[in-house]
Amino acid sequence: MNQMRPQPDGQCPASRYLARTPESLVVGGYRGWLHFVTERNAASLETIQSQFVRHLGKPTALVAMAGLESMIRQLGTCAGCPLRCFCQGSQHLCRDECLILGLISGLQNGEDEAAYLSAGNLSSNARASEVVASAGEFAMALKFAGQQLLPIPVDTVHWIIKGGQAAPNPTLH
């Protein structure tokens, strides 16, 4: 995804990124779980589980759901402010969603610094290791099912944290 500038075709760069199944599963799962937590709407969880079963198979989907729940619970405990997200189906990404992608991608692709930095900015540096540990099950369930996110380098995570200003890198991946 090119910096957050509109593309010549008018599409937001995030829409191309979210067209990939692995990234869509992570962001859709995160959005759906937060919707469930805030609205107590069980249909949100059913939708996530249905998507996970379709793309991961039932056994792995159950592991991924448990990992996602663990990560969201840990973030809820550690976050300094409420977690943010766009509505399900949005073709845009907010800062927290980008950091979730940085966390999961970092774990899957061996970008430990990117994962830790993402976790620390979703919670606090003091609690980052707890967030990283809780996200591991979700990240690995997706990876083992062939749903590996594109790498997100630590420089890009720094760019996201700074609000997308002075990007060192022309792409998010």
LINDA-V349710 format. One record per backbone hydrogen bond with DSSP energy under -1.0 kcal/mol. NH is the residue of the N-H (numbers start at 0). CO is the residue of the C=O. E is the energy in kcal/mol with one decimal. If there is no record, write none. Layout:
nh	co	e
NH	CO	E
NH	CO	E
//
This chain:
nh	co	e
2	169	-1.1
4	2	-2.3
6	10	-1.8
9	6	-2.7
14	11	-1.4
16	12	-1.5
17	13	-3.0
19	16	-1.4
23	19	-2.4
24	20	-2.6
25	21	-2.0
26	22	-2.7
27	23	-2.7
28	24	-2.2
29	25	-2.5
30	26	-2.9
31	27	-2.6
32	28	-2.5
33	29	-2.3
34	30	-2.3
35	31	-2.3
36	32	-2.6
37	33	-2.5
38	34	-2.8
39	35	-2.4
43	40	-1.6
45	41	-2.0
46	42	-2.2
47	43	-2.0
48	44	-2.9
49	45	-2.3
50	46	-2.2
51	47	-2.8
52	48	-2.9
53	49	-2.2
54	50	-1.9
55	51	-3.0
56	52	-1.7
60	56	-2.5
61	57	-2.0
62	58	-1.4
63	59	-2.8
64	60	-2.7
65	61	-2.0
66	62	-2.5
67	63	-2.8
68	64	-2.6
69	65	-2.3
70	66	-2.4
71	67	-2.6
72	68	-2.7
73	69	-2.4
74	70	-2.6
75	71	-2.5
76	72	-1.6
77	73	-2.3
78	74	-3.0
89	86	-2.2
97	93	-2.3
98	94	-2.3
99	95	-2.3
100	96	-2.3
101	97	-2.3
102	98	-2.4
103	99	-2.6
104	100	-2.8
105	101	-2.1
106	102	-2.0
107	103	-2.3
108	104	-2.5
110	105	-1.8
111	109	-1.3
114	110	-2.4
115	111	-2.8
116	112	-2.6
117	113	-2.3
118	114	-2.5
119	115	-2.7
120	116	-1.6
121	117	-1.1
122	118	-1.6
130	126	-1.8
131	127	-2.8
132	128	-2.3
133	129	-2.2
134	130	-1.8
138	134	-2.5
139	135	-2.7
140	136	-2.2
141	137	-2.0
142	138	-2.2
143	139	-3.0
144	140	-1.0
145	142	-2.0
146	141	-2.9
156	152	-1.6
157	153	-2.4
158	154	-1.9
159	155	-2.4
160	156	-2.4
161	157	-1.9
162	159	-1.7
163	158	-2.9
171	0	-1.6
//
